[in-house]
Every structure is written in structure tokens, then in C-alpha cells.
Amino acid sequence: MPRPIDAAYLAAAIAASPVWLPRMIRTGKIRTDWPARFGRGEDLPKATGRRVLLHAVSVGEVNATDLLVDQLQAGEPAIEPVVATTTDTGFARAMALFEGRCPVVRYPFDTSGAVRRLFDRVRPDAIGLVELEVWPNFLREAAKRGIPVAVVNGRLSERSHRRYARITPIARRLFGRLAIAAVQDETYAARFRSMGMPSARIEVTGNMKWDTARIADEVPGAEALAEAMGIVRDRPLVVAGSTAPIEHAMLHEAVGDGVQLLCAPRRPEWFDDAAADLPGCARRSRGDTGSQSDRFLLDTIGELRMAYALADVVVIGRTFGDLGGSDMIEPIALGKPTIVGPDVTNFAAIATDLLRAGGLVQTTSDRLSDEIKGLLFDRDLAEQLVEDGRNFIRTRQGATARHAAILRELATCKVNP
């Protein structure tokens, strides 16, 4: 029943408010769009055909839906996608990425009233949850309205799996409401089965991130970014993408003198601390041009692909701590020799495959400096790494079309899951 769930949410929010409220004030997240988080906003125009709501939590999931939106619109019958996203950074990225292509809405808190308002405004015929995100009121309302819900590009990390295992009876009810789980690999499929989903409703479809990593040698806007920040193009540049707080000082030391370093922290609340760990850095948000210390901070959203295009070597952030790592496919597709740290939990299958194919380097913090120097000054080694990585990416593409076909079938055969 929704009311007990709402009461539980309210009690938890009040109990945890001494933690989350000061944090939201400190990070500026208190200035979010509160009406939208409670499901309020303008009604979307009535769809001319079938409509699919794609829920993408944050930036990574939003990027993964890029080509899926195109596939849904271009197929037969054409499907109208609507992208819903949770975080402020995800919403900003979605607005930039899908402007003029499809509507973007906020995914609300999972209260019964907020969820009902979202469904009334969007009126979807099917729903695709990108990677996972199962919430009780949302799934209950979808079932009540006969709207099938699928997980697409599904993944269930080891950490999340352990958490769901602690509440197995509740998790089984949540997962049982899914019409289908289209998952990235067999490891994730086994974890979905352990949550009570029958094998007949689980399909291994591959990872859409392979498709969104477009193989290219140039990225529009990259040279303009270099000029604006004062990056010297005839000197080596290391780009560290989606970095975490513990990594900036480490990267500063590992790169050393004579080599330029650009860091792009994963979260806006980490920008100022990153600047402190990168002495004399030029900050993109301030419009700084040039840095006497050869350190640059990309403290903006949506420009990381352009930065990767400028790099001589890329280091993937959140892999030198315990945060699970970030996506390493994109820089490899752009022809950049790429290094990860020990923790690639969030992309375990991808990293394992790329390492086996010879398209990725994995190292530890104490060996990072040597690996960077090796790739900067041994161009044959770097070029072979890139070639092997790009060739492997080509063999893994095609998951987006499979996910689009699943969602199209659900939307055109709207029934209770």
C-alpha cells in the first residue's frame, strides 16, 4: 500500500535530516527544482503514437540513452521517447543533449502523489529503467495503469546486490514487477535471477555504452576548448576524467613537471577541493586562460568528451579508491591510450574484456607515473593500445538496437506485466 511506504519515507527523511540537509545546503543542491521533484510541471502534449519514458539517473545513464532515443524515433513504428533524470547534473546534461530531440522531465521522489503526478503529465505506454532504479511506489503505479516496465542496459553491481539481498522479500516483490530485464552480461543476469526474476524474463543484450562511444579522431569544439583554457597543443597533456577527491593530489604528483594535466571531477561539489590540490590551476568556470603550473581544472558539465579529444594519455577517475570507477570506453574510441586504477567494479566486465584485448592499461597509484611516461614517450606502444581497443569496441556494438526493439514491443503491446 502506498500510504505506509510514504510514511516510511517521511520518517526516514526526518531521521536523516541532520545529515542530508546541511550537506544539501553546503553543496548548493538545496536550490534544486523542488516542485518537479514532487512530480509537478507542465503536461506533455498528447503523443501522436506510442510513448516510452526512459529513466536515466545521472550523467552516465543519460549519455547511454543518446543513441537509444534516435533508434526509438527512427524505427517502425516510431516511438516518442521522454527522458526522466534524477540529479541536477543529469538533468543539465539531458537538457543539453536532447534539446530539440525529445522532452526531458525530472524523475520525482518516490511518494505516491509525486509518482501519480508524473504519470498523469507524461502518460507513457512503456517505461525503460536505464541500468536499474526500482522504486516501490513507481512500480506499483505503473502496474496499476497497465504500463509495462523494463530494465534496459541492466546492471546490478556487487554492492547493490548485497544490499538487495538484505531485504530479499521486498526485493523479490520489486523485481517481480518488471516485465523484462535486458542486462549487459551473464554476471548481471545471475544476480537478477537471484532476486526472483524468472530466466524467461531476463535477456542478455550487451552494453549500450559500446554504441555511444563513437569512434572518431576529432571532436567539434575541442580546439576551441584548448584555446580558451590556454592548453599548449605542442606539449603533452594528460586528461583525468570523472575524478574523485582522493585522486587529484595523486595525479598532480604522478604527472610531474613538464607535462600538462587537466582534471575533470565527477561531481560539482568536488570542484573547489580539486582546485586546492592542483596548485595554480586554470579553472574553466572562471574563464582562466593559461597556467604557469601546467594544471587545468574542467569544472563544468558536458565538456569531457572535448577534453578527451585533446589528450595524449587519459586516466580514468574513481578507479584509485573504492568508488567503482567510471566509463573507460569513450576515450579509447577517441583514439587515446587509457589507464585505469585497481577499482573498476562498476565496469568490471568492460574493463576485463578490454584488458584481455590489449586495449587498456591497469595500474596502481605507485606505478601510475611510470605508466603515464611509458605511454607518452613510447608512441608505438600507445598506438598499439589504441588500435586493439578500438577494434574490440567494434566487435561489441549493437546493444542499442536490441534495447530499442524490446521497448518498442512493450509500448505497442501495452499490457500488465
HELIX and SHEET records of a PDB file:
HELIX    1   1 PRO A    2  THR A   27  1                                  26    
HELIX    2   2 LYS A   29  ARG A   31  5                                   3    
HELIX    3   3 TRP A   34  ARG A   37  1                                   4    
HELIX    4   4 VAL A   59  ALA A   64  1                                   6    
HELIX    5   5 ASP A   66  ALA A   74  1                                   9    
HELIX    6   6 ASP A   88  PHE A   98  1                                  11    
HELIX    7   7 SER A  112  VAL A  122  1                                  11    
HELIX    8   8 PRO A  136  LYS A  144  1                                   9    
HELIX    9   9 GLU A  158  ARG A  166  1                                   9    
HELIX   10  10 THR A  168  GLY A  176  1                                   9    
HELIX   11  11 GLU A  186  SER A  194  1                                   9    
HELIX   12  12 SER A  199  ARG A  201  5                                   3    
HELIX   13  13 LYS A  209  THR A  212  1                                   4    
HELIX   14  14 ALA A  222  MET A  229  1                                   8    
HELIX   15  15 PRO A  245  GLU A  247  5                                   3    
HELIX   16  16 HIS A  248  VAL A  255  1                                   8    
HELIX   17  17 PRO A  268  TRP A  270  5                                   3    
HELIX   18  18 PHE A  271  ASP A  277  1                                   7    
HELIX   19  19 ARG A  284  ARG A  286  5                                   3    
HELIX   20  20 LEU A  304  LEU A  310  1                                   7    
HELIX   21  21 ILE A  329  ALA A  333  1                                   5    
HELIX   22  22 THR A  345  PHE A  347  5                                   3    
HELIX   23  23 ALA A  348  ALA A  357  1                                  10    
HELIX   24  24 SER A  365  ARG A  367  5                                   3    
HELIX   25  25 LEU A  368  PHE A  377  1                                  10    
HELIX   26  26 ARG A  379  THR A  395  1                                  17    
HELIX   27  27 ALA A  399  THR A  412  1                                  14    
SHEET    1   A 7 VAL A 104  ARG A 106  0                                        
SHEET    2   A 7 ILE A  79  THR A  85  1                                        
SHEET    3   A 7 ARG A  50  HIS A  55  1                                        
SHEET    4   A 7 ALA A 126  VAL A 130  1                                        
SHEET    5   A 7 VAL A 149  GLY A 154  1                                        
SHEET    6   A 7 ILE A 180  VAL A 183  1                                        
SHEET    7   A 7 ILE A 202  VAL A 204  1                                        
SHEET    1   B 7 ALA A 282  ARG A 283  0                                        
SHEET    2   B 7 ARG A 295  LEU A 297  1                                        
SHEET    3   B 7 GLN A 260  PRO A 265  1                                        
SHEET    4   B 7 LEU A 237  THR A 243  1                                        
SHEET    5   B 7 VAL A 313  ILE A 316  1                                        
SHEET    6   B 7 THR A 338  VAL A 340  1                                        
SHEET    7   B 7 VAL A 361  GLN A 362  1                                        
END                                                                             
